[in-house]
Amino acid sequence: MSVTAAVMAFGIAAIVSAALVEVIRRWALRKDILDHPDHRTSHTVPTPRGGGIAIVAVTLAGLALLQPTRACAALALPALAIAIVSWIDDVYGTPAALRFAVHLGAAIAAVAWFGGWRDLALPFIGNIHLGTFGIVITVIWIAGFTNAYNFMDGIDGIAGLQAVIAGIAWTVIAFQLALPLVGSAGALIAGASAGFLFHNWSPARIFMGDVSSAFLGFVLALLAVIGPPLQGIALVWPFVFDSGFTMIRRALHREKIWTPHKSHLYQRLHQSGWSHARVSLLYGALALLGCITIVAPAAGVVVIASAAIALWAFVTLRERHVAQRRADVGDRYVPGERA
């Protein structure tokens, strides 16, 4: 894929996606496919969901046109299966065990075609030979990040912006390493997500839904298997860190890690008074730091580690500040942009 083709793919995907999301939004309103506020959500009014169907449709249709190969089918078919079961869950609800079984099956199918991580080259450590155990780790990575991306889609714009940044970065990596499937997938994901963001930026007029958050998680995780693993994980490190940190913290507190909650770092930051847009922009900026690994892997790892610690410290300080303000003025204090 040439630079011109990549730019055209991005632009066309963005335009088609934006138009399709508006069609889906009006349809969802007529069919009463709405996400109603509850104790777990961050929105306050019923909002249409399922806008991510446009991301799925545009990405898969574009891949079929640009990369009509068996490798493309090996990526697209498991991703489509995840999108279908996720859409059923969006509309009717499905058991968590069924969704995870589909995620796991899709991960196994993808690894059966593309292979897994048998050797990992890590800065400061060197090459790690994983052997057959690397196959297991790869399956866990794909299935795990598919769910993690879904968990992180909790405020306006955060999941779409992450997809735009990662998609563009993957397109750049594909030029460097001559990976046409990766380049096409990256450009299409970035463009389709940008078109969706036109409707999803705060205040969102429609939500992505599991249909696309799980789809994006799967595809972006798989690109880190087809392409360089370190860079692939680094491009989505805010989602990896937030999900992993939160899961470990909840496990240490003997909480059921599979039950819904609002204790991710991004959710805690929003609860401390930051707006949806402000939190999403912060996570987008953090994702951009991961792009440093494209040109300087070792420096990128140091920057990411420092940023992860800074994020945790900042959220903790914000929460302490809000708690102190409440102690000073009482429960009538409401955290805001200037808290």
NUVEXMI-347300 format. One record per residue (C-alpha): residue in one letter; x, y, z; residue number from 1. Coordinates in nm, 4 decimals. Layout:
N
+-----+----------+----------+----------+-----+
! res !        u !        v !        w !   n !
+-----+----------+----------+----------+-----+
!   a !        X !        Y !        Z ! NUM !
...
+-----+----------+----------+----------+-----+
END
This chain:
339
+-----+----------+----------+----------+-----+
! res !        u !        v !        w !   n !
+-----+----------+----------+----------+-----+
!   m !   0.0000 !   0.0000 !   0.0000 !   1 !
!   s !   0.1369 !   0.3404 !  -0.1032 !   2 !
!   v !   0.1137 !   0.6591 !   0.1017 !   3 !
!   t !  -0.1446 !   0.7949 !  -0.1412 !   4 !
!   a !  -0.3556 !   0.4800 !  -0.1123 !   5 !
!   a !  -0.3362 !   0.4928 !   0.2664 !   6 !
!   v !  -0.4472 !   0.8580 !   0.2771 !   7 !
!   m !  -0.7342 !   0.7835 !   0.0383 !   8 !
!   a !  -0.8389 !   0.4799 !   0.2424 !   9 !
!   f !  -0.8393 !   0.6904 !   0.5591 !  10 !
!   g !  -1.0392 !   0.9730 !   0.4023 !  11 !
!   i !  -1.2991 !   0.7550 !   0.2324 !  12 !
!   a !  -1.3387 !   0.5408 !   0.5446 !  13 !
!   a !  -1.3918 !   0.8531 !   0.7577 !  14 !
!   i !  -1.6560 !   1.0004 !   0.5266 !  15 !
!   v !  -1.8477 !   0.6742 !   0.4803 !  16 !
!   s !  -1.8294 !   0.5952 !   0.8507 !  17 !
!   a !  -1.9583 !   0.9390 !   0.9543 !  18 !
!   a !  -2.2528 !   0.9092 !   0.7163 !  19 !
!   l !  -2.3314 !   0.5525 !   0.8201 !  20 !
!   v !  -2.3202 !   0.6369 !   1.1915 !  21 !
!   e !  -2.5878 !   0.9022 !   1.1373 !  22 !
!   v !  -2.8080 !   0.6464 !   0.9631 !  23 !
!   i !  -2.7549 !   0.4008 !   1.2483 !  24 !
!   r !  -2.8273 !   0.6712 !   1.5073 !  25 !
!   r !  -3.1652 !   0.7536 !   1.3562 !  26 !
!   w !  -3.2490 !   0.3848 !   1.3228 !  27 !
!   a !  -3.1512 !   0.3162 !   1.6854 !  28 !
!   l !  -3.3749 !   0.6008 !   1.8018 !  29 !
!   r !  -3.6712 !   0.4564 !   1.6094 !  30 !
!   k !  -3.6072 !   0.1058 !   1.7401 !  31 !
!   d !  -3.5435 !   0.2267 !   2.0967 !  32 !
!   i !  -3.1942 !   0.0764 !   2.1025 !  33 !
!   l !  -3.0746 !   0.3067 !   2.3768 !  34 !
!   d !  -2.8179 !   0.2962 !   2.6530 !  35 !
!   h !  -3.0032 !   0.4056 !   2.9667 !  36 !
!   p !  -2.8100 !   0.5634 !   3.2551 !  37 !
!   d !  -2.7523 !   0.3538 !   3.5669 !  38 !
!   h !  -2.5069 !   0.3367 !   3.8576 !  39 !
!   r !  -2.2323 !   0.1968 !   3.6310 !  40 !
!   t !  -2.2508 !   0.4496 !   3.3473 !  41 !
!   s !  -2.1020 !   0.7959 !   3.3058 !  42 !
!   h !  -2.3831 !   0.9493 !   3.0982 !  43 !
!   t !  -2.7047 !   1.1060 !   3.2275 !  44 !
!   v !  -2.9500 !   1.0784 !   2.9374 !  45 !
!   p !  -3.0614 !   0.7786 !   2.7245 !  46 !
!   t !  -2.8308 !   0.7615 !   2.4224 !  47 !
!   p !  -2.8452 !   0.5455 !   2.1064 !  48 !
!   r !  -2.5850 !   0.2717 !   2.0882 !  49 !
!   g !  -2.4486 !   0.0592 !   1.8072 !  50 !
!   g !  -2.2681 !   0.3359 !   1.6179 !  51 !
!   g !  -1.9647 !   0.1114 !   1.6078 !  52 !
!   i !  -2.1391 !  -0.1026 !   1.3463 !  53 !
!   a !  -2.0111 !   0.1571 !   1.1018 !  54 !
!   i !  -1.6514 !   0.0973 !   1.2129 !  55 !
!   v !  -1.6931 !  -0.2786 !   1.1678 !  56 !
!   a !  -1.8655 !  -0.2508 !   0.8299 !  57 !
!   v !  -1.6274 !   0.0070 !   0.6822 !  58 !
!   t !  -1.3148 !  -0.1709 !   0.8068 !  59 !
!   l !  -1.4156 !  -0.5154 !   0.6831 !  60 !
!   a !  -1.5504 !  -0.3907 !   0.3491 !  61 !
!   g !  -1.2353 !  -0.1886 !   0.2933 !  62 !
!   l !  -1.0123 !  -0.4851 !   0.3745 !  63 !
!   a !  -1.2059 !  -0.7024 !   0.1304 !  64 !
!   l !  -1.1398 !  -0.4465 !  -0.1434 !  65 !
!   l !  -0.7785 !  -0.3628 !  -0.0598 !  66 !
!   q !  -0.6500 !  -0.7006 !   0.0607 !  67 !
!   p !  -0.8533 !  -0.9863 !  -0.0943 !  68 !
!   t !  -0.6219 !  -1.2552 !   0.0436 !  69 !
!   r !  -0.6470 !  -1.5582 !   0.2699 !  70 !
!   a !  -0.4567 !  -1.3729 !   0.5397 !  71 !
!   c !  -0.7176 !  -1.0979 !   0.5267 !  72 !
!   a !  -0.9932 !  -1.3575 !   0.5685 !  73 !
!   a !  -0.8055 !  -1.5075 !   0.8648 !  74 !
!   l !  -0.8196 !  -1.1643 !   1.0302 !  75 !
!   a !  -1.1672 !  -1.0612 !   0.9187 !  76 !
!   l !  -1.3713 !  -1.3748 !   0.9923 !  77 !
!   p !  -1.2841 !  -1.4089 !   1.3636 !  78 !
!   a !  -1.3253 !  -1.0320 !   1.4024 !  79 !
!   l !  -1.6683 !  -1.0531 !   1.2405 !  80 !
!   a !  -1.7691 !  -1.3363 !   1.4755 !  81 !
!   i !  -1.6767 !  -1.1183 !   1.7728 !  82 !
!   a !  -1.8720 !  -0.8253 !   1.6295 !  83 !
!   i !  -2.1824 !  -1.0401 !   1.5759 !  84 !
!   v !  -2.1943 !  -1.1882 !   1.9262 !  85 !
!   s !  -2.1212 !  -0.8424 !   2.0702 !  86 !
!   w !  -2.4091 !  -0.6865 !   1.8747 !  87 !
!   i !  -2.6438 !  -0.9553 !   2.0014 !  88 !
!   d !  -2.5254 !  -0.8682 !   2.3505 !  89 !
!   d !  -2.5848 !  -0.4967 !   2.2852 !  90 !
!   v !  -2.9456 !  -0.5608 !   2.1865 !  91 !
!   y !  -3.0577 !  -0.8663 !   2.3828 !  92 !
!   g !  -2.7833 !  -0.9450 !   2.6313 !  93 !
!   t !  -2.5801 !  -1.2651 !   2.6349 !  94 !
!   p !  -2.4058 !  -1.4650 !   2.9089 !  95 !
!   a !  -2.0508 !  -1.3497 !   2.9784 !  96 !
!   a !  -1.9316 !  -1.7076 !   2.9381 !  97 !
!   l !  -2.0644 !  -1.7183 !   2.5796 !  98 !
!   r !  -1.8963 !  -1.3908 !   2.4859 !  99 !
!   f !  -1.5651 !  -1.5002 !   2.6332 ! 100 !
!   a !  -1.5902 !  -1.8369 !   2.4565 ! 101 !
!   v !  -1.6284 !  -1.6566 !   2.1226 ! 102 !
!   h !  -1.3370 !  -1.4241 !   2.2063 ! 103 !
!   l !  -1.1200 !  -1.7206 !   2.2987 ! 104 !
!   g !  -1.2222 !  -1.9159 !   1.9894 ! 105 !
!   a !  -1.1482 !  -1.6172 !   1.7659 ! 106 !
!   a !  -0.8071 !  -1.5741 !   1.9273 ! 107 !
!   i !  -0.7237 !  -1.9421 !   1.8773 ! 108 !
!   a !  -0.8356 !  -1.9291 !   1.5138 ! 109 !
!   a !  -0.6235 !  -1.6206 !   1.4466 ! 110 !
!   v !  -0.3147 !  -1.7682 !   1.6124 ! 111 !
!   a !  -0.3637 !  -2.0933 !   1.4197 ! 112 !
!   w !  -0.3177 !  -1.8927 !   1.0980 ! 113 !
!   f !  -0.0715 !  -1.6191 !   1.1922 ! 114 !
!   g !   0.1225 !  -1.8042 !   1.4600 ! 115 !
!   g !   0.2135 !  -1.6752 !   1.8039 ! 116 !
!   w !   0.4945 !  -1.5034 !   1.9875 ! 117 !
!   r !   0.7836 !  -1.7493 !   2.0064 ! 118 !
!   d !   1.0555 !  -1.4876 !   2.0608 ! 119 !
!   l !   1.0235 !  -1.1406 !   2.2103 ! 120 !
!   a !   1.2970 !  -0.8764 !   2.1788 ! 121 !
!   l !   1.2707 !  -0.6459 !   2.4797 ! 122 !
!   p !   1.4794 !  -0.3338 !   2.5490 ! 123 !
!   f !   1.7245 !  -0.3699 !   2.8408 ! 124 !
!   i !   1.6502 !  -0.7431 !   2.8600 ! 125 !
!   g !   1.7269 !  -0.8827 !   2.5178 ! 126 !
!   n !   1.5654 !  -1.1687 !   2.3309 ! 127 !
!   i !   1.3314 !  -1.3965 !   2.5277 ! 128 !
!   h !   1.2591 !  -1.7370 !   2.3780 ! 129 !
!   l !   0.9023 !  -1.8374 !   2.4624 ! 130 !
!   g !   0.8783 !  -2.1498 !   2.2522 ! 131 !
!   t !   0.5433 !  -2.3276 !   2.2491 ! 132 !
!   f !   0.4357 !  -2.1415 !   2.5636 ! 133 !
!   g !   0.4365 !  -1.8290 !   2.3499 ! 134 !
!   i !   0.1321 !  -1.9621 !   2.1662 ! 135 !
!   v !  -0.0633 !  -1.9704 !   2.4922 ! 136 !
!   i !   0.0526 !  -1.6207 !   2.5861 ! 137 !
!   t !  -0.0530 !  -1.4893 !   2.2441 ! 138 !
!   v !  -0.4029 !  -1.6363 !   2.2735 ! 139 !
!   i !  -0.4409 !  -1.4883 !   2.6220 ! 140 !
!   w !  -0.3177 !  -1.1502 !   2.4939 ! 141 !
!   i !  -0.5693 !  -1.1370 !   2.2095 ! 142 !
!   a !  -0.8685 !  -1.2563 !   2.4134 ! 143 !
!   g !  -0.7678 !  -1.0427 !   2.7101 ! 144 !
!   f !  -0.7227 !  -0.7205 !   2.5164 ! 145 !
!   t !  -1.0483 !  -0.7793 !   2.3299 ! 146 !
!   n !  -1.2223 !  -0.7594 !   2.6672 ! 147 !
!   a !  -0.9999 !  -0.4806 !   2.7967 ! 148 !
!   y !  -1.0886 !  -0.2510 !   2.5071 ! 149 !
!   n !  -1.4543 !  -0.3142 !   2.5817 ! 150 !
!   f !  -1.4012 !  -0.2227 !   2.9479 ! 151 !
!   m !  -1.2244 !   0.0998 !   2.8517 ! 152 !
!   d !  -1.5110 !   0.2214 !   2.6329 ! 153 !
!   g !  -1.6813 !   0.4023 !   2.9200 ! 154 !
!   i !  -1.6755 !   0.7734 !   2.8352 ! 155 !
!   d !  -1.7283 !   0.9786 !   2.5213 ! 156 !
!   g !  -1.4470 !   0.9609 !   2.2690 ! 157 !
!   i !  -1.1891 !   0.7566 !   2.4587 ! 158 !
!   a !  -1.2123 !   0.4327 !   2.2578 ! 159 !
!   g !  -1.2505 !   0.6051 !   1.9220 ! 160 !
!   l !  -0.9542 !   0.8361 !   1.9770 ! 161 !
!   q !  -0.7325 !   0.5454 !   2.0841 ! 162 !
!   a !  -0.8269 !   0.3601 !   1.7640 ! 163 !
!   v !  -0.7445 !   0.6612 !   1.5450 ! 164 !
!   i !  -0.3987 !   0.7010 !   1.7004 ! 165 !
!   a !  -0.3152 !   0.3294 !   1.6943 ! 166 !
!   g !  -0.4462 !   0.2906 !   1.3397 ! 167 !
!   i !  -0.2338 !   0.5741 !   1.2025 ! 168 !
!   a !   0.0731 !   0.4453 !   1.3858 ! 169 !
!   w !   0.0204 !   0.0955 !   1.2462 ! 170 !
!   t !   0.0039 !   0.2423 !   0.8966 ! 171 !
!   v !   0.3438 !   0.4054 !   0.9519 ! 172 !
!   i !   0.4888 !   0.0801 !   1.0855 ! 173 !
!   a !   0.3506 !  -0.1055 !   0.7842 ! 174 !
!   f !   0.5379 !   0.1274 !   0.5489 ! 175 !
!   q !   0.8607 !   0.0610 !   0.7353 ! 176 !
!   l !   0.8245 !  -0.3177 !   0.7420 ! 177 !
!   a !   0.6321 !  -0.3769 !   0.4162 ! 178 !
!   l !   0.3207 !  -0.5241 !   0.5803 ! 179 !
!   p !   0.0335 !  -0.4468 !   0.3401 ! 180 !
!   l !  -0.2412 !  -0.6133 !   0.5454 ! 181 !
!   v !  -0.1338 !  -0.4250 !   0.8575 ! 182 !
!   g !  -0.1185 !  -0.0962 !   0.6665 ! 183 !
!   s !  -0.4637 !  -0.1405 !   0.5167 ! 184 !
!   a !  -0.6156 !  -0.2405 !   0.8514 ! 185 !
!   g !  -0.4497 !   0.0522 !   1.0271 ! 186 !
!   a !  -0.5644 !   0.3139 !   0.7753 ! 187 !
!   l !  -0.9202 !   0.1794 !   0.7660 ! 188 !
!   i !  -0.9528 !   0.1525 !   1.1449 ! 189 !
!   a !  -0.8183 !   0.5051 !   1.1889 ! 190 !
!   g !  -1.0476 !   0.6504 !   0.9225 ! 191 !
!   a !  -1.3608 !   0.4655 !   1.0317 ! 192 !
!   s !  -1.2981 !   0.5583 !   1.3957 ! 193 !
!   a !  -1.2415 !   0.9234 !   1.3025 ! 194 !
!   g !  -1.5767 !   0.9283 !   1.1232 ! 195 !
!   f !  -1.7416 !   0.7743 !   1.4293 ! 196 !
!   l !  -1.5744 !   1.0282 !   1.6607 ! 197 !
!   f !  -1.7583 !   1.3056 !   1.4744 ! 198 !
!   h !  -2.0737 !   1.1781 !   1.6468 ! 199 !
!   n !  -1.9195 !   1.0355 !   1.9645 ! 200 !
!   w !  -1.7108 !   1.3285 !   2.0901 ! 201 !
!   s !  -1.8499 !   1.4768 !   2.4105 ! 202 !
!   p !  -2.1402 !   1.5230 !   2.4377 ! 203 !
!   a !  -2.1895 !   1.2004 !   2.2428 ! 204 !
!   r !  -2.4941 !   1.1620 !   2.0219 ! 205 !
!   i !  -2.4384 !   0.7869 !   1.9905 ! 206 !
!   f !  -2.2248 !   0.5240 !   2.1614 ! 207 !
!   m !  -1.9939 !   0.2689 !   2.0048 ! 208 !
!   g !  -2.1402 !  -0.0361 !   2.1745 ! 209 !
!   d !  -1.9691 !  -0.3690 !   2.2384 ! 210 !
!   v !  -2.0109 !  -0.4488 !   1.8690 ! 211 !
!   s !  -1.7162 !  -0.2238 !   1.7896 ! 212 !
!   s !  -1.5198 !  -0.1964 !   2.1131 ! 213 !
!   a !  -1.4649 !  -0.5737 !   2.1182 ! 214 !
!   f !  -1.3983 !  -0.5729 !   1.7421 ! 215 !
!   l !  -1.1352 !  -0.2997 !   1.7730 ! 216 !
!   g !  -0.9741 !  -0.4708 !   2.0698 ! 217 !
!   f !  -0.9421 !  -0.7941 !   1.8754 ! 218 !
!   v !  -0.8018 !  -0.6386 !   1.5577 ! 219 !
!   l !  -0.5541 !  -0.4123 !   1.7365 ! 220 !
!   a !  -0.4375 !  -0.7052 !   1.9508 ! 221 !
!   l !  -0.3928 !  -0.9216 !   1.6408 ! 222 !
!   l !  -0.1918 !  -0.6511 !   1.4630 ! 223 !
!   a !   0.0578 !  -0.6799 !   1.7499 ! 224 !
!   v !   0.0933 !  -1.0467 !   1.6519 ! 225 !
!   i !   0.1231 !  -0.9907 !   1.2774 ! 226 !
!   g !   0.3531 !  -0.6916 !   1.3279 ! 227 !
!   p !   0.6136 !  -0.6080 !   1.5967 ! 228 !
!   p !   0.4755 !  -0.6992 !   1.9438 ! 229 !
!   l !   0.6513 !  -0.4304 !   2.1484 ! 230 !
!   q !   0.5273 !  -0.1464 !   1.9315 ! 231 !
!   g !   0.1829 !  -0.3033 !   1.9039 ! 232 !
!   i !   0.1367 !  -0.3130 !   2.2805 ! 233 !
!   a !   0.2961 !   0.0300 !   2.3262 ! 234 !
!   l !   0.0468 !   0.1935 !   2.0895 ! 235 !
!   v !  -0.2415 !   0.0929 !   2.3176 ! 236 !
!   w !  -0.0522 !   0.1011 !   2.6472 ! 237 !
!   p !  -0.2980 !   0.3345 !   2.8289 ! 238 !
!   f !  -0.5734 !   0.0758 !   2.7844 ! 239 !
!   v !  -0.3393 !  -0.2120 !   2.8738 ! 240 !
!   f !  -0.2103 !  -0.0376 !   3.1861 ! 241 !
!   d !  -0.5457 !   0.0924 !   3.3096 ! 242 !
!   s !  -0.7171 !  -0.2456 !   3.2617 ! 243 !
!   g !  -0.4315 !  -0.4484 !   3.4072 ! 244 !
!   f !  -0.3742 !  -0.2163 !   3.7030 ! 245 !
!   t !  -0.7459 !  -0.2084 !   3.7841 ! 246 !
!   m !  -0.7834 !  -0.5856 !   3.7593 ! 247 !
!   i !  -0.4869 !  -0.6462 !   3.9909 ! 248 !
!   r !  -0.6092 !  -0.3860 !   4.2399 ! 249 !
!   r !  -0.9577 !  -0.5360 !   4.2482 ! 250 !
!   a !  -0.8176 !  -0.8871 !   4.2881 ! 251 !
!   l !  -0.6020 !  -0.7746 !   4.5814 ! 252 !
!   h !  -0.9141 !  -0.6261 !   4.7395 ! 253 !
!   r !  -1.0906 !  -0.9602 !   4.6836 ! 254 !
!   e !  -1.3449 !  -0.8077 !   4.4477 ! 255 !
!   k !  -1.4992 !  -1.0102 !   4.1660 ! 256 !
!   i !  -1.2973 !  -0.8859 !   3.8709 ! 257 !
!   w !  -1.5576 !  -0.9961 !   3.6152 ! 258 !
!   t !  -1.8428 !  -0.7885 !   3.7639 ! 259 !
!   p !  -1.9225 !  -0.4378 !   3.6270 ! 260 !
!   h !  -1.7649 !  -0.1473 !   3.8126 ! 261 !
!   k !  -1.6513 !   0.2142 !   3.7835 ! 262 !
!   s !  -1.3026 !   0.1915 !   3.9286 ! 263 !
!   h !  -1.0800 !   0.2193 !   3.6207 ! 264 !
!   l !  -0.8343 !   0.5046 !   3.6442 ! 265 !
!   y !  -1.0099 !   0.6933 !   3.3649 ! 266 !
!   q !  -1.3441 !   0.6536 !   3.5442 ! 267 !
!   r !  -1.1957 !   0.7691 !   3.8738 ! 268 !
!   l !  -1.0485 !   1.0721 !   3.6993 ! 269 !
!   h !  -1.3896 !   1.1577 !   3.5560 ! 270 !
!   q !  -1.5525 !   1.1129 !   3.8959 ! 271 !
!   s !  -1.2970 !   1.3536 !   4.0410 ! 272 !
!   g !  -1.4346 !   1.6303 !   3.8202 ! 273 !
!   w !  -1.2664 !   1.6002 !   3.4830 ! 274 !
!   s !  -1.4955 !   1.6117 !   3.1781 ! 275 !
!   h !  -1.5286 !   1.3304 !   2.9244 ! 276 !
!   a !  -1.3401 !   1.5328 !   2.6651 ! 277 !
!   r !  -1.0573 !   1.6172 !   2.9017 ! 278 !
!   v !  -1.0048 !   1.2561 !   3.0110 ! 279 !
!   s !  -1.0209 !   1.1293 !   2.6528 ! 280 !
!   l !  -0.7679 !   1.3869 !   2.5356 ! 281 !
!   l !  -0.5343 !   1.2900 !   2.8191 ! 282 !
!   y !  -0.5537 !   0.9222 !   2.7222 ! 283 !
!   g !  -0.5023 !   1.0170 !   2.3586 ! 284 !
!   a !  -0.1884 !   1.2103 !   2.4537 ! 285 !
!   l !  -0.0657 !   0.9127 !   2.6558 ! 286 !
!   a !  -0.1251 !   0.6850 !   2.3559 ! 287 !
!   l !   0.0846 !   0.9191 !   2.1424 ! 288 !
!   l !   0.3755 !   0.8603 !   2.3815 ! 289 !
!   g !   0.3618 !   0.4945 !   2.2801 ! 290 !
!   c !   0.4462 !   0.5992 !   1.9250 ! 291 !
!   i !   0.7989 !   0.6812 !   2.0453 ! 292 !
!   t !   0.8716 !   0.3069 !   2.0377 ! 293 !
!   i !   0.8408 !   0.3139 !   1.6577 ! 294 !
!   v !   1.1701 !   0.5031 !   1.6304 ! 295 !
!   a !   1.3278 !   0.4463 !   1.9737 ! 296 !
!   p !   1.2033 !   0.1322 !   2.1524 ! 297 !
!   a !   1.4161 !   0.1675 !   2.4656 ! 298 !
!   a !   1.3352 !   0.5353 !   2.5138 ! 299 !
!   g !   0.9687 !   0.4621 !   2.4508 ! 300 !
!   v !   0.9585 !   0.1979 !   2.7228 ! 301 !
!   v !   1.1132 !   0.4395 !   2.9745 ! 302 !
!   v !   0.8665 !   0.7134 !   2.8802 ! 303 !
!   i !   0.5680 !   0.4774 !   2.9034 ! 304 !
!   a !   0.6736 !   0.3439 !   3.2432 ! 305 !
!   s !   0.7163 !   0.6992 !   3.3730 ! 306 !
!   a !   0.3820 !   0.8074 !   3.2304 ! 307 !
!   a !   0.2051 !   0.5071 !   3.3854 ! 308 !
!   i !   0.3364 !   0.5965 !   3.7306 ! 309 !
!   a !   0.2472 !   0.9619 !   3.6752 ! 310 !
!   l !  -0.1086 !   0.8710 !   3.5703 ! 311 !
!   w !  -0.1670 !   0.6622 !   3.8818 ! 312 !
!   a !  -0.0185 !   0.9324 !   4.1062 ! 313 !
!   f !  -0.2220 !   1.2078 !   3.9416 ! 314 !
!   v !  -0.5526 !   1.0224 !   3.9772 ! 315 !
!   t !  -0.4742 !   0.9473 !   4.3420 ! 316 !
!   l !  -0.3913 !   1.3120 !   4.4147 ! 317 !
!   r !  -0.7099 !   1.4289 !   4.2414 ! 318 !
!   e !  -0.9179 !   1.1959 !   4.4546 ! 319 !
!   r !  -0.7490 !   1.3134 !   4.7734 ! 320 !
!   h !  -0.8067 !   1.6748 !   4.6720 ! 321 !
!   v !  -1.1767 !   1.6126 !   4.6133 ! 322 !
!   a !  -1.2073 !   1.4239 !   4.9433 ! 323 !
!   q !  -1.0430 !   1.7132 !   5.1259 ! 324 !
!   r !  -1.2722 !   1.9681 !   4.9603 ! 325 !
!   r !  -1.5745 !   1.7622 !   5.0606 ! 326 !
!   a !  -1.4447 !   1.7474 !   5.4165 ! 327 !
!   d !  -1.4064 !   2.1275 !   5.4147 ! 328 !
!   v !  -1.7401 !   2.2322 !   5.2613 ! 329 !
!   g !  -1.9599 !   1.9235 !   5.3047 ! 330 !
!   d !  -2.1545 !   1.7010 !   5.0682 ! 331 !
!   r !  -2.2845 !   1.9981 !   4.8718 ! 332 !
!   y !  -1.9420 !   2.0207 !   4.7054 ! 333 !
!   v !  -1.9544 !   1.8862 !   4.3492 ! 334 !
!   p !  -1.6228 !   1.8139 !   4.1745 ! 335 !
!   g !  -1.5823 !   2.0227 !   3.8621 ! 336 !
!   e !  -1.3277 !   2.1368 !   3.6127 ! 337 !
!   r !  -1.1739 !   2.3720 !   3.8701 ! 338 !
!   a !  -1.1997 !   2.1410 !   4.1718 ! 339 !
+-----+----------+----------+----------+-----+
END
